[in-house]
């Protein structure tokens, strides 16, 4: 496994699954139809509300903005879904569909790992 991102983690818990970039309601519908169970959603906006229909099925969330007080961070904690907030991703390849792991890394920090 290779560390490809760092952010603030909402829970002291790990999540592993196939990552899917979500940028619109259409992306949510597509993932819902394909099966969101056990997937990790990657979003840019910490205020995103359109994840609602699939949120309970997700294994984890990676958000490129926001902090631990963001709406998405609070909701993910309520659903006991690990989320990385304000995630800085350092990876050249397209992550959509790849297997990744979210893992705590001490205190409020977490890491995103690309699985082999």
N, CA and C atoms as an extended XYZ file, in Angstrom:
348
Properties=species:S:1:pos:R:3:atomname:S:1:resname:S:1:resid:I:1 pbc="F F F"
N         0.844       -1.189        0.000 N   UNK     1
C         0.000        0.000        0.000 CA  UNK     1
C         0.881        1.242        0.000 C   UNK     1
N         0.361        2.261       -0.646 N   UNK     2
C         1.108        3.507       -0.804 CA  UNK     2
C         0.250        4.664       -0.307 C   UNK     2
N         0.808        5.534        0.542 N   UNK     3
C         0.103        6.717        1.021 CA  UNK     3
C         0.006        7.713       -0.128 C   UNK     3
N        -1.242        8.132       -0.423 N   UNK     4
C        -1.455        9.075       -1.524 CA  UNK     4
C        -2.172       10.350       -1.071 C   UNK     4
N        -2.574       10.398        0.206 N   UNK     5
C        -3.273       11.580        0.679 CA  UNK     5
C        -3.279       11.681        2.187 C   UNK     5
N        -3.459       12.917        2.658 N   UNK     6
C        -3.531       13.193        4.090 CA  UNK     6
C        -4.641       14.200        4.339 C   UNK     6
N        -5.314       14.029        5.467 N   UNK     7
C        -6.376       14.948        5.836 CA  UNK     7
C        -6.729       14.792        7.296 C   UNK     7
N        -7.844       15.361        7.685 N   UNK     8
C        -8.350       15.251        9.051 CA  UNK     8
C        -9.387       14.134        9.080 C   UNK     8
N        -9.278       13.239       10.043 N   UNK     9
C       -10.184       12.093       10.077 CA  UNK     9
C       -11.296       12.314       11.093 C   UNK     9
N       -12.496       11.934       10.712 N   UNK    10
C       -13.672       12.178       11.558 CA  UNK    10
C       -13.865       11.134       12.644 C   UNK    10
N       -13.360        9.930       12.430 N   UNK    11
C       -13.519        8.833       13.392 CA  UNK    11
C       -12.209        8.071       13.526 C   UNK    11
N       -12.003        7.464       14.672 N   UNK    12
C       -10.858        6.580       14.864 CA  UNK    12
C       -11.235        5.213       14.308 C   UNK    12
N       -11.413        5.135       13.007 N   UNK    13
C       -11.824        3.901       12.356 CA  UNK    13
C       -11.262        3.871       10.943 C   UNK    13
N       -11.096        2.662       10.414 N   UNK    14
C       -10.618        2.478        9.052 CA  UNK    14
C       -11.774        2.153        8.117 C   UNK    14
N       -11.555        2.430        6.855 N   UNK    15
C       -12.515        2.045        5.820 CA  UNK    15
C       -11.726        1.664        4.583 C   UNK    15
N       -12.194        0.629        3.903 N   UNK    16
C       -11.548        0.193        2.678 CA  UNK    16
C       -12.616       -0.100        1.639 C   UNK    16
N       -12.358        0.309        0.413 N   UNK    17
C       -13.318        0.063       -0.648 CA  UNK    17
C       -12.898        0.724       -1.940 C   UNK    17
N       -13.723        0.564       -2.931 N   UNK    18
C       -13.503        1.153       -4.247 CA  UNK    18
C       -13.917        2.618       -4.190 C   UNK    18
N       -13.036        3.501       -4.646 N   UNK    19
C       -13.324        4.936       -4.571 CA  UNK    19
C       -14.039        5.398       -5.846 C   UNK    19
N       -15.033        6.265       -5.636 N   UNK    20
C       -15.811        6.807       -6.759 CA  UNK    20
C       -15.895        8.321       -6.619 C   UNK    20
N       -15.461        9.018       -7.662 N   UNK    21
C       -15.547       10.475       -7.688 CA  UNK    21
C       -17.008       10.874       -7.889 C   UNK    21
N       -17.492       11.728       -6.999 N   UNK    22
C       -18.876       12.205       -7.043 CA  UNK    22
C       -18.848       13.729       -7.201 C   UNK    22
N       -19.354       14.207       -8.337 N   UNK    23
C       -19.347       15.646       -8.598 CA  UNK    23
C       -20.736       16.215       -8.867 C   UNK    23
N       -21.738       15.317       -8.945 N   UNK    24
C       -23.081       15.788       -9.276 CA  UNK    24
C       -24.129       14.799       -8.782 C   UNK    24
N       -25.371       15.233       -8.847 N   UNK    25
C       -26.484       14.355       -8.499 CA  UNK    25
C       -26.504       13.150       -9.439 C   UNK    25
N       -26.134       13.355      -10.690 N   UNK    26
C       -26.105       12.268      -11.671 CA  UNK    26
C       -25.100       11.191      -11.260 C   UNK    26
N       -23.960       11.610      -10.695 N   UNK    27
C       -22.960       10.650      -10.207 CA  UNK    27
C       -23.517        9.832       -9.045 C   UNK    27
N       -24.283       10.474       -8.168 N   UNK    28
C       -24.904        9.777       -7.044 CA  UNK    28
C       -25.895        8.736       -7.556 C   UNK    28
N       -26.724        9.130       -8.511 N   UNK    29
C       -27.715        8.210       -9.078 CA  UNK    29
C       -27.014        7.017       -9.732 C   UNK    29
N       -25.947        7.285      -10.475 N   UNK    30
C       -25.200        6.218      -11.129 CA  UNK    30
C       -24.632        5.226      -10.108 C   UNK    30
N       -24.049        5.743       -9.023 N   UNK    31
C       -23.490        4.873       -7.986 CA  UNK    31
C       -24.602        4.130       -7.242 C   UNK    31
N       -25.714        4.802       -7.016 N   UNK    32
C       -26.854        4.169       -6.347 CA  UNK    32
C       -27.345        2.976       -7.169 C   UNK    32
N       -27.469        3.172       -8.474 N   UNK    33
C       -27.939        2.094       -9.349 CA  UNK    33
C       -26.922        0.954       -9.446 C   UNK    33
N       -25.630        1.298       -9.454 N   UNK    34
C       -24.575        0.290       -9.559 CA  UNK    34
C       -24.358       -0.445       -8.236 C   UNK    34
N       -24.720        0.215       -7.142 N   UNK    35
C       -24.525       -0.362       -5.813 CA  UNK    35
C       -23.477        0.404       -5.030 C   UNK    35
N       -23.911        1.187       -4.069 N   UNK    36
C       -23.011        2.029       -3.282 CA  UNK    36
C       -22.451        1.323       -2.052 C   UNK    36
N       -22.990        0.159       -1.730 N   UNK    37
C       -22.578       -0.541       -0.506 CA  UNK    37
C       -21.076       -0.834       -0.531 C   UNK    37
N       -20.394       -0.363        0.523 N   UNK    38
C       -18.974       -0.617        0.670 CA  UNK    38
C       -18.057        0.256       -0.158 C   UNK    38
N       -18.602        1.233       -0.845 N   UNK    39
C       -17.792        2.122       -1.682 CA  UNK    39
C       -17.324        3.331       -0.865 C   UNK    39
N       -16.316        4.008       -1.373 N   UNK    40
C       -15.813        5.247       -0.771 CA  UNK    40
C       -16.076        6.370       -1.769 C   UNK    40
N       -16.801        7.378       -1.319 N   UNK    41
C       -17.122        8.524       -2.175 CA  UNK    41
C       -16.034        9.584       -2.030 C   UNK    41
N       -15.607       10.160       -3.161 N   UNK    42
C       -14.653       11.259       -3.145 CA  UNK    42
C       -15.359       12.496       -3.687 C   UNK    42
N       -15.432       13.544       -2.852 N   UNK    43
C       -16.117       14.781       -3.222 CA  UNK    43
C       -15.188       15.971       -2.993 C   UNK    43
N       -15.483       17.069       -3.668 N   UNK    44
C       -14.684       18.284       -3.519 CA  UNK    44
C       -15.242       19.217       -2.451 C   UNK    44
N       -16.549       19.217       -2.248 N   UNK    45
C       -17.225       20.206       -1.408 CA  UNK    45
C       -17.688       19.606       -0.079 C   UNK    45
N       -17.240       20.186        1.026 N   UNK    46
C       -17.603       19.701        2.356 CA  UNK    46
C       -19.058       20.004        2.711 C   UNK    46
N       -19.719       20.842        1.936 N   UNK    47
C       -21.114       21.170        2.198 CA  UNK    47
C       -22.074       20.340        1.368 C   UNK    47
N       -21.542       19.335        0.671 N   UNK    48
C       -22.353       18.537       -0.246 CA  UNK    48
C       -23.508       17.859        0.504 C   UNK    48
N       -24.696       18.009       -0.053 N   UNK    49
C       -25.874       17.390        0.561 CA  UNK    49
C       -26.457       16.290       -0.311 C   UNK    49
N       -26.019       16.191       -1.548 N   UNK    50
C       -26.618       15.213       -2.445 CA  UNK    50
C       -26.140       13.780       -2.211 C   UNK    50
N       -25.243       13.556       -1.255 N   UNK    51
C       -24.844       12.192       -0.912 CA  UNK    51
C       -25.908       11.481       -0.080 C   UNK    51
N       -26.897       12.224        0.392 N   UNK    52
C       -27.929       11.688        1.273 CA  UNK    52
C       -28.481       10.322        0.907 C   UNK    52
N       -28.900       10.095       -0.346 N   UNK    53
C       -29.500        8.806       -0.691 CA  UNK    53
C       -28.555        7.606       -0.553 C   UNK    53
N       -27.239        7.823       -0.707 N   UNK    54
C       -26.297        6.703       -0.645 CA  UNK    54
C       -25.459        6.697        0.631 C   UNK    54
N       -25.526        7.750        1.413 N   UNK    55
C       -24.665        7.894        2.588 CA  UNK    55
C       -24.673        6.679        3.512 C   UNK    55
N       -25.821        6.128        3.893 N   UNK    56
C       -25.803        4.988        4.820 CA  UNK    56
C       -25.115        3.742        4.264 C   UNK    56
N       -24.953        3.667        2.951 N   UNK    57
C       -24.341        2.493        2.330 CA  UNK    57
C       -22.826        2.615        2.171 C   UNK    57
N       -22.302        3.836        2.246 N   UNK    58
C       -20.889        4.070        1.994 CA  UNK    58
C       -20.001        3.510        3.104 C   UNK    58
N       -18.804        3.046        2.711 N   UNK    59
C       -17.811        2.594        3.680 CA  UNK    59
C       -17.012        3.779        4.203 C   UNK    59
N       -16.841        4.808        3.366 N   UNK    60
C       -16.051        5.962        3.751 CA  UNK    60
C       -16.240        7.118        2.787 C   UNK    60
N       -15.676        8.266        3.176 N   UNK    61
C       -15.768        9.479        2.360 CA  UNK    61
C       -14.407       10.166        2.364 C   UNK    61
N       -14.004       10.648        1.200 N   UNK    62
C       -12.809       11.476        1.070 CA  UNK    62
C       -13.284       12.813        0.526 C   UNK    62
N       -13.029       13.884        1.288 N   UNK    63
C       -13.457       15.222        0.881 CA  UNK    63
C       -12.225       16.107        0.749 C   UNK    63
N       -12.117       16.800       -0.365 N   UNK    64
C       -10.930       17.616       -0.644 CA  UNK    64
C       -10.949       18.954        0.076 C   UNK    64
N       -12.081       19.324        0.682 N   UNK    65
C       -12.165       20.600        1.398 CA  UNK    65
C       -12.738       20.355        2.793 C   UNK    65
N       -12.927       21.446        3.520 N   UNK    66
C       -13.606       21.368        4.808 CA  UNK    66
C       -12.733       20.897        5.959 C   UNK    66
N       -13.370       20.891        7.121 N   UNK    67
C       -12.691       20.484        8.344 CA  UNK    67
C       -13.601       19.608        9.177 C   UNK    67
N       -13.207       19.373       10.409 N   UNK    68
C       -13.955       18.473       11.276 CA  UNK    68
C       -15.298       19.042       11.720 C   UNK    68
N       -15.512       20.353       11.539 N   UNK    69
C       -16.788       20.972       11.877 CA  UNK    69
C       -17.701       21.156       10.677 C   UNK    69
N       -17.259       20.700        9.510 N   UNK    70
C       -18.058       20.815        8.288 CA  UNK    70
C       -19.300       19.931        8.367 C   UNK    70
N       -20.326       20.327        7.631 N   UNK    71
C       -21.580       19.578        7.611 CA  UNK    71
C       -21.339       18.104        7.274 C   UNK    71
N       -20.554       17.833        6.256 N   UNK    72
C       -20.286       16.461        5.839 CA  UNK    72
C       -19.561       15.677        6.933 C   UNK    72
N       -18.636       16.304        7.631 N   UNK    73
C       -17.914       15.631        8.716 CA  UNK    73
C       -18.865       15.261        9.851 C   UNK    73
N       -19.744       16.172       10.193 N   UNK    74
C       -20.702       15.931       11.280 CA  UNK    74
C       -21.655       14.802       10.907 C   UNK    74
N       -22.194       14.843        9.699 N   UNK    75
C       -23.136       13.807        9.258 CA  UNK    75
C       -22.442       12.452        9.159 C   UNK    75
N       -21.210       12.427        8.661 N   UNK    76
C       -20.499       11.145        8.548 CA  UNK    76
C       -20.266       10.528        9.929 C   UNK    76
N       -19.964       11.360       10.921 N   UNK    77
C       -19.808       10.839       12.293 CA  UNK    77
C       -21.119       10.260       12.809 C   UNK    77
N       -22.230       10.926       12.514 N   UNK    78
C       -23.541       10.432       12.952 CA  UNK    78
C       -23.858        9.068       12.358 C   UNK    78
N       -23.372        8.813       11.134 N   UNK    79
C       -23.588        7.532       10.475 CA  UNK    79
C       -22.452        6.540       10.751 C   UNK    79
N       -21.478        6.949       11.576 N   UNK    80
C       -20.292        6.122       11.887 CA  UNK    80
C       -19.530        5.731       10.629 C   UNK    80
N       -19.396        6.692        9.722 N   UNK    81
C       -18.656        6.479        8.473 CA  UNK    81
C       -17.358        7.281        8.547 C   UNK    81
N       -16.202        6.616        8.488 N   UNK    82
C       -14.939        7.360        8.492 CA  UNK    82
C       -14.849        8.282        7.281 C   UNK    82
N       -14.422        9.504        7.534 N   UNK    83
C       -14.251       10.471        6.449 CA  UNK    83
C       -12.944       11.225        6.638 C   UNK    83
N       -12.260       11.466        5.542 N   UNK    84
C       -11.090       12.333        5.543 CA  UNK    84
C       -11.535       13.682        5.011 C   UNK    84
N       -11.284       14.730        5.774 N   UNK    85
C       -11.695       16.076        5.400 CA  UNK    85
C       -10.461       16.917        5.069 C   UNK    85
N       -10.641       17.877        4.161 N   UNK    86
C        -9.526       18.734        3.758 CA  UNK    86
C        -8.370       17.906        3.217 C   UNK    86
N        -8.695       16.875        2.462 N   UNK    87
C        -7.697       15.902        2.018 CA  UNK    87
C        -6.840       16.448        0.878 C   UNK    87
N        -5.547       16.383        1.084 N   UNK    88
C        -4.568       16.752        0.063 CA  UNK    88
C        -4.103       15.452       -0.578 C   UNK    88
N        -4.448       15.257       -1.847 N   UNK    89
C        -4.109       14.024       -2.549 CA  UNK    89
C        -2.926       14.261       -3.474 C   UNK    89
N        -1.903       13.426       -3.324 N   UNK    90
C        -0.696       13.511       -4.144 CA  UNK    90
C        -0.585       12.225       -4.962 C   UNK    90
N        -1.290       12.209       -6.092 N   UNK    91
C        -1.325       11.020       -6.932 CA  UNK    91
C        -1.622       11.446       -8.362 C   UNK    91
N        -0.823       10.988       -9.281 N   UNK    92
C        -0.977       11.349      -10.685 CA  UNK    92
C        -2.093       10.570      -11.378 C   UNK    92
N        -2.322        9.330      -10.945 N   UNK    93
C        -3.280        8.482      -11.657 CA  UNK    93
C        -4.724        8.763      -11.264 C   UNK    93
N        -5.627        8.410      -12.140 N   UNK    94
C        -7.059        8.541      -11.886 CA  UNK    94
C        -7.445        7.517      -10.826 C   UNK    94
N        -8.007        7.953       -9.739 N   UNK    95
C        -8.346        7.053       -8.633 CA  UNK    95
C        -9.704        6.397       -8.783 C   UNK    95
N       -10.563        6.929       -9.634 N   UNK    96
C       -11.919        6.415       -9.776 CA  UNK    96
C       -11.899        4.907      -10.059 C   UNK    96
N       -12.557        4.143       -9.190 N   UNK    97
C       -12.631        2.696       -9.348 CA  UNK    97
C       -11.500        1.925       -8.698 C   UNK    97
N       -10.504        2.610       -8.141 N   UNK    98
C        -9.368        1.942       -7.482 CA  UNK    98
C        -9.737        1.606       -6.037 C   UNK    98
N        -9.081        0.592       -5.499 N   UNK    99
C        -9.295        0.211       -4.101 CA  UNK    99
C        -8.379        1.052       -3.219 C   UNK    99
N        -8.981        1.703       -2.223 N   UNK   100
C        -8.240        2.567       -1.307 CA  UNK   100
C        -8.615        2.239        0.138 C   UNK   100
N        -7.799        2.737        1.052 N   UNK   101
C        -8.073        2.583        2.481 CA  UNK   101
C        -7.915        3.936        3.163 C   UNK   101
N        -8.865        4.270        4.016 N   UNK   102
C        -8.798        5.439        4.892 CA  UNK   102
C        -8.347        4.903        6.245 C   UNK   102
N        -7.349        5.568        6.841 N   UNK   103
C        -6.837        5.070        8.123 CA  UNK   103
C        -6.438        6.223        9.038 C   UNK   103
N        -6.766        6.130       10.332 N   UNK   104
C        -6.290        7.141       11.282 CA  UNK   104
C        -4.763        7.138       11.316 C   UNK   104
N        -4.181        8.305       11.584 N   UNK   105
C        -2.718        8.421       11.625 CA  UNK   105
C        -2.271        9.268       12.809 C   UNK   105
N        -2.961        9.124       13.912 N   UNK   106
C        -2.587        9.835       15.126 CA  UNK   106
C        -3.344       11.138       15.299 C   UNK   106
N        -4.000       11.272       16.445 N   UNK   107
C        -4.750       12.483       16.746 CA  UNK   107
C        -5.894       12.698       15.766 C   UNK   107
N        -5.951       13.900       15.202 N   UNK   108
C        -7.009       14.245       14.253 CA  UNK   108
C        -6.613       13.931       12.807 C   UNK   108
N        -5.437       13.385       12.609 N   UNK   109
C        -4.926       13.143       11.262 CA  UNK   109
C        -5.317       11.773       10.736 C   UNK   109
N        -5.449       11.716        9.407 N   UNK   110
C        -5.733       10.461        8.741 CA  UNK   110
C        -5.008       10.415        7.410 C   UNK   110
N        -4.891        9.212        6.875 N   UNK   111
C        -4.226        9.052        5.581 CA  UNK   111
C        -5.114        8.269        4.620 C   UNK   111
N        -4.877        8.495        3.347 N   UNK   112
C        -5.539        7.764        2.272 CA  UNK   112
C        -4.463        6.927        1.593 C   UNK   112
N        -4.731        5.623        1.502 N   UNK   113
C        -3.754        4.706        0.925 CA  UNK   113
C        -4.333        4.029       -0.306 C   UNK   113
N        -3.505        3.878       -1.326 N   UNK   114
C        -3.864        3.142       -2.525 CA  UNK   114
C        -3.471        1.697       -2.293 C   UNK   114
N        -4.433        0.784       -2.390 N   UNK   115
C        -4.169       -0.640       -2.174 CA  UNK   115
C        -3.562       -1.246       -3.433 C   UNK   115
N        -2.695       -2.208       -3.241 N   UNK   116
C        -2.045       -2.890       -4.377 CA  UNK   116
C        -2.988       -3.833       -5.057 C   UNK   116
